[in-house]
């Protein structure tokens, strides 16, 4: 069985820009559950199980490049990853734009570059560069007026891209965070993201104060207690992200593989944890690629117990 669409159909998505599609989805009932996809393969796997939107985390992308989440990721690296994930999946993609890669003009450039790369939304936060993960100590914020200017600039530059305004103030002062959230909503942000909240009471305070759609961050090992998507929906949130989960699981699995390989000299003990060749080819649409070029002969898989000789 091959994927339902060819690479070309996934690449030149039709009709409506991703930002328009995400905006329409936000008007429909129900919370939007958004897993992080740090690369195109993760995005395809999430799409295959039915997710309708993806999140590209700066922290996850930085880690996948062997870098810390301290604002050292370049805009070019972010744009390249955005293009890759959108090309593969066609799903609306919320992209972590950190602090906007500079000031007003830089934010406007980022918006246009992300829109051209296929993104549906950009997230901009109110930290000073170099920034930190929102769940760590030692964060420093820019003045609210400066963040308002960034949001207004992003809205001017946007054609269809949604603007997600994140505030990191709650870790130190919930009232400051609420005030900033109100100001960012008034400045034109499409979605408000209060980062690193630590109780249901804090989450509820934002849903009572802000009329714009709210985004919750369900990152593991942080300040926020574990909640389900349904929990966040009851608290008044429209989007929930799991930004780094796929990277964490993949990294642990690869660590186990490498440890066993170093110890035993074989991967046989890990076979039942691997995606098979057949599953891989089905996920990436191998047969659909071959069908695009009439000079290519259709491939068949090796006749092994895990493939049964079927082409995938």
TITORRO-173254 format. One record per residue: residue in one letter; x negated, y, z of N, C-alpha, C in turn. Coordinates in steps of 0.05 Angstrom, whole numbers, plus 32768, in hexadecimal, padded with zeros to 4 digits. Layout:
residues N
aXYZXYZXYZ/...
END
This chain:
residues 312
x7FEF7FE880008000800080007FEF80198000/x7FF4802C7FEE7FE580447FED7FF4805B7FFB/x7FE780717FFF7FF48088800B800A80927FF8/x801D80A08003803580A87FF3802E80BE7FDF/x801880CC7FE2801280E17FD07FF580DF7FC7/x7FEF80E97FB07FD480E97FA67FC481007FB2/x7FAA80FF7FAE7F9981157FB77FA281307FAB/x7FA881307F927FB081497F867FCA81547F92/x7FDD81437F987FF5814C7FA57FF081577FC1/x7FDD814A7FCF7FD681547FEA7FC6816E7FE9/x7FB881737FD37FA7818A7FD27FB581A37FCA/x7FC781A17FB67FD381B97FAC7FF081BA7FB5/x7FF481BD7FCD800E81BA7FD9801F81D07FCF/x803181C97FC6804681D27FB9804A81EF7FBC/x805881F37FC3806D82067FC1806A821B7FD6/x806E82147FEF806F82288004805682298014/x804B8240801A80338242802B803782348046/x8021822B80518023821C806A802E822E8081/x8028824880808032825980958050825C8094/x805B825C807C8078825D8079808582438084/x8078822C807E8083821380878083821180A6/x806D821B80B2806B821A80CF807F822D80DB/x8082824480D08096825880DA80B2824C80D9/x80B9823E80C480D3823180C280D6821C80D7/x80C1820C80DB80C381F780EF80C78202810B/x80BB8219811180BE8225812C80DA822F8131/x80E98233811C8105823B811F811882248123/x810E820C811F811F81F48123811E81EB8140/x813181DA8148813281D08163811981BE8169/x811281BD818280FD81AA818A80E281B5818B/x80D181AB819D80B681B4819F80A581A88189/x809181B68180807F81AD816B806681A18179/x806281878177804B817A81838034817A816F/x801D818581778008818A81647FED817E816E/x7FE5816781637FCB815C816B7FB4816B815E/x7F9E816B816C7F85817681607F7A8163814B/x7F70816E81357F63815F81207F49816D811B/x7F33816181247F19816D81217F0D81698105/x7F19815680F57F10815280DA7F27814780CA/x7F22814480B07F38813B809E7F42811F80A4/x7F30810D80AC7F3980F280B37F4C80F380CA/x7F45810280DF7F57810480F67F72810F80ED/x7F72812380DB7F8A812E80D17F9C811A80C2/x7F8F810A80B27F9E80F580A37FAA80E180B6/x7F9B80D880CA7FA680C580DC7FBD80D080EC/x7FBC80EA80F47FD280F681027FEB80F980F0/x7FE6810080D77FFC810280C4800980E780BF/x7FF980D280BE800480B780B8801780AD80CE/x801480B780E7802780AE80FC803E80C280FF/x803E80D780EF805680E880EE8053810480F8/x803C810D810180398128810A803D813B80F3/x8049815280F88050816580E3803F817E80E3/x802D818180F6801C819880F9800281908107/x7FEC819D81017FD28196810C7FC581AF8118/x7FB281AB812A7FA381C081377F8581BC8133/x7F7781D0812A7F5A81CF81277F4E81DF813D/x7F4281D081507F3681DC81687F1981E58163/x7F1381FD816B7EF7820681697EE581F6817B/x7EEF81ED81927EDF81DD81A47EDA81C18198/x7EEE81B5818C7EEA819B81807ED9819C8167/x7EDD81B081577ECC81B3813F7EAF81B98147/x7EAB81CA815A7E9081CF81647E8381B6816E/x7E9181A7817F7E86818E81897E7F817A8173/x7E908179815F7E8B816681497E72816E813A/x7E6A8187813C7E51819181307E3981918143/x7E3E8186815B7E298185816F7E2481A0817C/x7E3881B1817E7E3581CC81897E4981D081A0/x7E4281E181B47E5581E781C97E6981FC81C0/x7E8081FD81CE7E95821081C87E8F822B81D6/x7E7B823881CA7E72825281D57E72826881BF/x7E83826481AB7E84827881967E6D82778182/x7E5F826081817E49825E816E7E5182518154/x7E6A824781527E75823D81397E7782548126/x7E708250810C7E72826680F97E8D826680EB/x7E94827D80E17EAD827F80D27EAD826D80B9/x7E96826A80AC7E94825980957E99823C809C/x7E8F823380B37E94821780BC7EB1821380C1/x7EBE822780CD7EDB822580D37EEB822480BA/x7EE5823580A77EF48235808D7EF0821B807F/x7ED88210807E7ED381F780707EE381E0807D/x7EE581DF80977EF481CA80A57F1281CE809F/x7F1B81E6809F7F3781EC80997F3E81E2807D/x7F2E81E980697F3381E0804E7F3481C2804C/x7F2181B5805A7F1F819780587F38818A8064/x7F418193807B7F58818780887F72818D8079/x7F7581A5806F7F8D81AC80607F8D819D8045/x7F77819C80387F75818D801E7F7E81708022/x7F76816480387F7C8148803C7F9981438045/x7FA4815580557FBE815080617FD581608057/x7FCF8179804F7FE5818B80477FF78194805E/x7FF0818D807780018195808D7FFB81B18097/x800E81BF80A1800881D980AE7FF381D580C4/x7FE081E780C37FC881E480D47FC581FE80E4/x7FC681FB80FF7FC0821281117FA282128116/x7F95822781107F77822881117F6E823A8127/x7F5C823081377F50823F814E7F3C82538142/x7F43826C81427F31828181387F20828E814D/x7F1F828281667F10828D817C7F1682AB8180/x7F0282BC81807F0782D881857F0A82E8816B/x7F0D82DA81557F1282E8813B7EF882ED812B/x7EE282E381367EC882E781287EBF83048125/x7EC8831481387EC0833081377ED68343813E/x7ED6835A81337EEA836E81397EFF83708123/x7F0C838681217F24838881107F20837E80F4/x7F0C838880E67F07838080CA7F00836280C8/x7EF1835880DC7EEA833C80DC7F03832B80DF/x7F15833380F07F2E832580F57F3E832480DB/x7F3F833A80CD7F4E833B80B47F428329809F/x7F288328809E7F1A8316808B7F2082F98093/x7F1F82F380AC7F2582D780B57F4182CF80AD/x7F5482E080B17F7082DA80AA7F7282D3808D/x7F6682E3807B7F6882DE805F7F5A82C58056/x7F4382C080627F3382A8805C7F42828F8064/x7F4E828F807C7F5D827880867F7682748075/x7F848289806E7F9B8287805D7F94827A8042/x7F7F828380367F768278801D7F6E825A8020/x7F64825380387F5C8237803D7F7382258042/x7F8C823080467FA3821F804A7FAF821F8065/x7FA3822F80787FAC822E80947FC8823A8096/x7FD7823180AB7FF1823B80B17FF1825180C6/x7FDD825080D87FDC826380EE7FBF826580F8/x7FB9827C81037F9F8280810F7FA38288812C/x7F93827D813E7F948284815A7F7D82968160/x7F8382AC816D7F6E82BF81757F7082C48193/x7F5A82C481A17F5A82C781BE7F4E82E181C7/x7F5382E881E07F4B830281EB7F32830181FC/x7F2082EE81F67F0682ED82047EF182FE81F7/x7EDD830482077EC4831181FC7EB382FB81EF/x7EA6830281D97E9382F081CD7E7882F381DA/x7E6A82DE81E17E7082C181DD7E8782B981F0/x7E9982AA81E57EB182A081F37EAB82858200/x7EBE827C82117EBC8262821D7ED68253821A/x7ED58239821F7EED822982207F0082368235/x7F198237822F7F2C824582407F2F8238825C/x7F26822082607F29821282797F108213828A/x7EFC822282817EE3822582907EE38240829F/x7ED1824282B27ECD825B82C27EBB826E82B2/x7EBA828682BB7EA8829A82B07EB082A78296/x7ECB82A782917ED482B482787ED682D2827D/x7ED282E182687ED582FE82697EE783078252/x7EF9831982587F0E832182457F08833D823A/x7F10834082217F10835B82157F28836B821F/x7F278385821E7F3F839582267F57838D8215/x7F6F838E82217F87838782137F8B839881FA/x7F8483B181FC7F8783C381E47F7783B981CC/x7F5F83AE81D27F4E83A481BC7F5B838B81B0/x7F67837A81C07F74836281B57F8D836A81A5/x7F9B837E81AF7FB2838881A07FAA83918184/x7F93839F81827F8A83A881687F8383908156/x7F78837B81617F72836381527F8B83568147/x7F9F835481587FB8834881507FC58358813A/x7FC68373813D7FD1838481287FC28382810E/x7FA88380810F7F98837D80F77F9D836280EA/x7FA0834D80FA7FA6833380EF7FC1833280E1/x7FD4834080ED7FEF834180E17FEE835180C6/x7FDE836680C67FDC837580AC7FD083658096/x7FBC8354809D7FAE834580897FBE832C8080/x7FD0832380917FDE830A808C7FF3830D8076/x7FF582F98065800B82F78052801F82E4805D/x801682CD8066802882B88071801D82AC808A/x800482B180907FF782A480A7800382AE80C1/x800A829C80D3801482A480ED7FFD82AA8100/x800382BD81127FEE82C681257FF582BB8141/x7FE382AB814C7FE682A081677FD482B08179/x7FDF82BF818C7FCF82CF819E7FCB82C081B9/x7FB282BB81BF7FAC82AC81D87FA182C081ED/x7FAB82BE82057F9F82CC821B7F9282B9822F/x7F7A82C082387F6C82B0824B7F6C82BD8267/x7F7F82CF826B7F7F82DE82847F8B82CE829C/x7F9B82BA82967FAA82AD82AC7F9882A082C1/x7F80829782B97F6F828982CC7F67829B82E3/x7F6782B682DE7F5F82C982F37F7782DA82FE/x7F8A82DF82EC7FA082F282F47FB882EC82E3/x7FCC82DE82EE7FE382D782DF7FF382EF82D6/x7FF4830482E68003831C82DF7FF6832A82C7/x7FDB832B82C77FCD833782B07FD283268297/x7FD3830C829A7FD982FB82837FF483008278/x80088302828A802383088281802583238273/x80188337827E801883518271800B83518256/x7FF4834382547FE78340823A7FF983318226/x8006831C822F8017830D821D802D831E8212/x8039832F8223804E8341821A804483548205/x802C835F820A8021837381F88019836681DD/x800F834D81DE8008833F81C68021833881B5/x8036833181C3804F832C81B5805A834681A7/x8058835C81B68061837581AB8050837E8193/x8036837681938024837E817E8029836E8164/x803A835981668041834A814E8038832D814D/x802C83238163802483078163803D82F5815F/x803A82E1814F805082CF8149805482BA815F/x803E82B2816C803F829E8181802C82A88198/x803482A381B0802482AB81C7801A829181D5/x8000829181DB7FF2827A81E67FE582828201/x7FF3827D82187FE6828282327FD4826A8239/x7FBB826F823B7FA78259823E7FA28253825C/x7F9C823A82617F938230827B7FA682358292/x7FC08231828D7FD3823282A27FD2821982B3/x7FD8821C82CD7FD3820682DF7FEC81FC82EE/x8003820682E8801B81FD82F68034820282E5/x804981F382EA806281F782DC806D821482E1/x8068821F82F88071823A82FE8064824E82EC/x804A824A82E6803D825C82D48047825A82B7/x804B824182AF8056823D82948072824A8292/x8082824682A6809E825182A6809D826F82A6/x808A827B82B38089829882B4808682A48298/x807682978287807382A1826C808C829D825B/x80998287825F80B18282824F80C782958257/x80C7829E826F80DB82B2827880D482CE826E/x80BA82D4826B80B282EF826480AF82F48246/x80AA82DF823680A382E2821A80B982D68209/x80C282E581F580D782DB81E380CB82CD81CA/x80B182D181C480A582C481AD80A082A781B4/x809C8296819F8095827A81A5807B827881B5/x807B826581C88064826181D98056824781D3/x803B824781D5802B823081D0801E822781EA/x8020820D81F18013820182087FFB81F081FF/x7FE681F1820F7FCE81E282097FCC81CA821D/x7FD081B282137FCE819A82247FB3818C8220/x7F9E819C82257F83819082237F7D817F823C/x7F6F816A82397F688158824F7F518164825F/x7F50815C82797F3A8163828B7F378181828F/x7F4D8190828E7F4D81AD82917F5E81B582A9/x7F6681CF82A97F7581DA82BF7F9381D282BE/x7F9C81CB82A77FB981C582A37FBE81A782AA/x7FD181A282BD7FD9818682C37FE5817982AA/x7FE2815F82A97FED81508292800B81528291/x8015815A82798031815D8274803781508259/x8050814882548058813E823A80638155822A/x8067815082108073816481FF808F816B8209/x809E8158821280B9815D821D80B7816F8236/x80A3816B824780A0817C825E809C81998255/x808B819E8242808681B98239809F81C5822B/x80AE81B5821D80C681BF821180DA81C88227/x80DC81B9823C80EE81C1825280E481DB825F/x80CA81E0825E80BF81F9826980C282108256/x80CD820C823E80D28222822C80BD82268216/x80AC821182118097821481FE809F820881E3/x8095821481CD809C820B81B2808781FA81A5/x806D81FD81AD805781EE81A2804681E381B9/x803D81CB81B6802981C081C9801281B481B8/x7FFA81BA81C07FE281AF81B27FD2819D81C4/x7FC6818981B87FB2817881C57F98817C81B5/x7F88819081BB7F74819A81A87F5C818881A4/x7F53817A81B97F3A816B81B77F3D814D81BB/x7F56814481BE7F5B812881C57F50811581B1/x7F54811A81977F4A810781837F2B81058184/x7F1E811C81887F01811B81897EF7810C81A1/x7F05811081B87EFD810281D07EFF80E481CD/x7F1680DB81C27F1A80BE81BF7F0580B381AB/x7F0180C181957EEE80B881817ED180B6818C/x7ECA80CB819C7EAF80CB81A77EAB80B481BB/x7EBF80AE81CB7EBD809881DE7EBB807D81CE/x7ECB807A81B97ECA806281A97EAF805E819C/x7EA4807481917E8A807281847E74806C8198/x7E76807781B07E62807181C57E62805381CC/x7E7A804881CF7E7C802B81D47E70801B81BE/x7E76802381A57E6B8015818E7E4C8015818E/x7E41802D81917E24803081907E16802181A7/x7E23802181BF7E17801381D67E177FF581D0/x7E2D7FEA81C57E2E7FCE81C07E1A7FC681A9/x7E197FD781957E077FD1817F7DEA7FD28188/x7DE37FE581997DC87FE681A47DC27FCE81B6/x7DD67FC481C47DD27FAE81D67DD17F9381C8/x7DE37F8F81B47DE77F7481A97DDC7F72818C/x7DD87F88817F7DCF7F8781637DE57F808150/x7DFE7F8181587E147F7B81457E2D7F8B814D/x7E3E7F90813A7E577F9E813F7E6F7F8B8142/x7E6A7F7181417E807F5E81417E937F628159/x7E887F6881707E997F6C81887EAB7F858186/x7EA67F9581737EB67FAE81707ECA7FAC8159/x7ECB7F96814A7EDB7F9581327EF87F9A8137/x7F037F90814D7F1F7F9381527F267FB0815A/x7F127FC1815E7F177FDD81647F127FEF814C/x7F0B7FE381357F057FF2811D7F1D7FF4810B/x7F1E800B80FD7F30800D80E67F257FFB80D0/x7F357FEA80C57F2B7FD880B07F267FE78096/x7F187FDA80847F137FE6806A7F2E7FEC805C/x7F407FD9805D7F5A7FDD80517F697FF5805D/x7F687FF780777F75800E80857F688028807D/x7F4E8028807C7F3F804180747F47804A8059/x7F47803780467F4D803F802A7F6A80488027/x7F7C803C80367F98804580367F9A80618041/x7F8C806780577F8D808180647F8380978051/x7F6D809280447F6280A780337F6D80A78016/x7F7F809580107F8B80947FF67F78808B7FE0/x7F6880777FE67F53806E7FD37F6080677FB7/x7F7580587FB87F82804F7F9F7F8D80677F8F/x7F98807B7F9E7FA280937F907F8C80A27F82/x7F7580A37F8F7F5E80B07F817F5680A17F68/x7F5480877F6A7F4D80777F537F61807B7F3C/x7F7B807E7F437F9080807F2E7F8E809B7F20/x7F8080AE7F2B7F7D80C87F1E7F6A80C77F06/x7F5980B37F057F4580B07EEF7F4980967EE1/x7F5380977EC87F59807F7EBA7F41806E7EB2/x7F29807A7EB57F11806B7EAF7F0880597EC6/x7F15805D7EDE7F0D804C7EF57F1E80337EF5/x7F10801D7EF97F1E80037EFD7F2880017F19/x7F417FF77F1D7F4C7FF47F377F3B7FE17F48/x7F347FEA7F617F237FDA7F727F347FC67F81/x7F277FAF7F887F337F9C7F9B7F1F7F9A7FB3/x7F2B7F947FCA7F1A7F927FE27F0E7F767FE5/x7EF87F757FF37EEC7F5A7FF87F017F488006/x7F017F2F7FFF7F147F1D800A7F0B7F138026/x7F117F24803A7F0A7F1D80567F237F1B8066/x7F217F0F807E7F397F0B808E7F497F248094/x7F3B7F3B80967F497F54809D7F557F628086/x7F4F7F5A806D7F5B7F6780567F6C7F558045/x7F687F3B80477F777F2880367F747F2D8019/x7F5F7F3B80117F597F407FF57F6B7F557FE8/x7F7B7F637FF87F8E7F777FEC7F7F7F917FE8/x7F857F9E7FD17F7C7FB97FCD7F8B7FCC7FDE/x7F7D7FE27FE87F8B7FF47FFA7F8A80107FF1/
END
